[in-house]
Amino acid sequence: MVTQIVAVIIFIAMFALIVSEKIERHLASLGCGLLMIVLVFGVCMHSGSAVIETLNIGSIFTPGFWYSAGEASESSAGINWETIFFIAGMMIMVEGMGRAGFFRWLCLCIARLVKYKAVPIFITFMIMSFGLAMFIDSITVILFLAAVTVELARLLKFNPVPVILAEIFCANLGGSATMCGDPPNIIIGTSLGYTFGDFITNTGVIALICLVFVIIYFYLCFHKELGSGQAEVPATGLDPKDAIENKRDFAISCIIFAVTVVLLVTHAQTGLTVSTIGTVIGIVTLLTAGRDAVVLLKKVDYKTLLFFIGLFVVVGGLEQTGILEIIAGFIASVSEGNVMLMIAIVLWISAIASAFVDNIPFAATMIPIIKSLAASQGVALPVLAWTLAIGTDIGGSATPIGASANVVGISVAAKNGHMIGWGKYCKYMAPAMIIVVLIAMACIYLRYL
């Protein structure tokens, strides 16, 4: 009992520190992870095996970490190194693409394609945000999209705020469509042995249906504000060719991105795990970068990787002490074996919680819970997994602090003199989140029950 209390206190402390933003979140997770090892595993449990299982370093040296012959991988408590390796590789690839001008070039090409009209730009940038976020971290997508949107708005004389808000929501929605779109999905996929194909044929279908309604919703909200006329196009500043400083680097980044997409889509057939794909893509990007490889390595977000490591240790502590089984039992008792109610609880708790706290630790905490629910209540685990993925990915859109992409988009707008307060943000984004969650819940009921 004392062991469980200490583990819960450490977990709550970590969440409180992350939400308060008094110290950086990677320091909060690492510090609480260390406390979990020392106080819970050491002082309370006197268990060296719990430490070894939670650190999980041995998994890196197993054949299944790099190659899977088709069998679902068994998740273990503790650090999910497959997630760490994959995200690190993707970070390197994205930095290479950014330096090559890929994102800016793509935005300017689409703007020219729709003849620089505000409303068509608004709609196409929503679709592009959704599409890019399926394969690239939503933070990176919004960072580049918001910057280009502000520049286009300045040159074409329209308000960039509606476009940035819609881009943020669509990036989070697009991230829910694939295994590599959002960190929670990567954690869910690698922990439960699901493939890229599993996600895109389940959460991907739901996300695509929701996208149609999202586009209609934001169009009705903002089309009058954006106007329908075409602004006078400046003679300079909008040529896509200007975004490409080095044609060789640009071509290489496009090839690497295309190969990455192919490898992710086919990894169930090839047997290559996402950790292998991320590692190989990262190494290839560094090799082709030449002298710029050091620059790319310096730009990798090591703080996020360290945050993941500390987070996995803390959640592993909850799993080792049986706390997560107790939570699963509580949800089961509330739903009383009613599958529809259980899905609704997981979906709405995930969405509401992710609107106010980081969805990454929440998803990592919920995975063992839904596994326990599936085992004890006879509910299909994949259904609960898709429900969790949709809830955590979409819920984060509701508030300015719900997801990192939200913070980035608002910051880019603010730096250019366009302030987006809590009131304006939640006025449009919270209803959109509720609409999407309701649609997603209906889709889950109709398809799986």
Protein Blocks (a to p, Z undefined) as FASTA:
>chain_A
ZZmmmmmmmmmmmmmmmmnomacfklmmmmmmmmmmmmmmmmmnopaklmmmmnommmmm
pmklmocghiacdddehjdfklmmmmmmmmmmmmmmmmnommmmmmmmmmmmnoopaklm
mmmmmmmmmmmmmmgcfklmmmmmmmmmmmmmmmnopafklmmmmmmmmmmmmmmmpmkl
pmklmmmmmmnopafklmmmmmmmmmmmmmmmmmmmmmmmmmmmnopadcdddfbhjafk
lmpmblklmmmmmmmmmmmmmmmmmmmmnopafklmmmmmmmmmmmmnommmmmmmmmpc
fklmmmmmmmmmmmmmmmmnommmmmmmmmmmmnnopaklmmmmmmmmmmmmmmmmcfkl
mmmmmmmmmmmmmmmnopafklmmmmmmmmmmmmmmmpmklpmklmmmmmmmmmnopacd
fklmmmmmmmmmmmmmmmmmmmmmmmmZZ
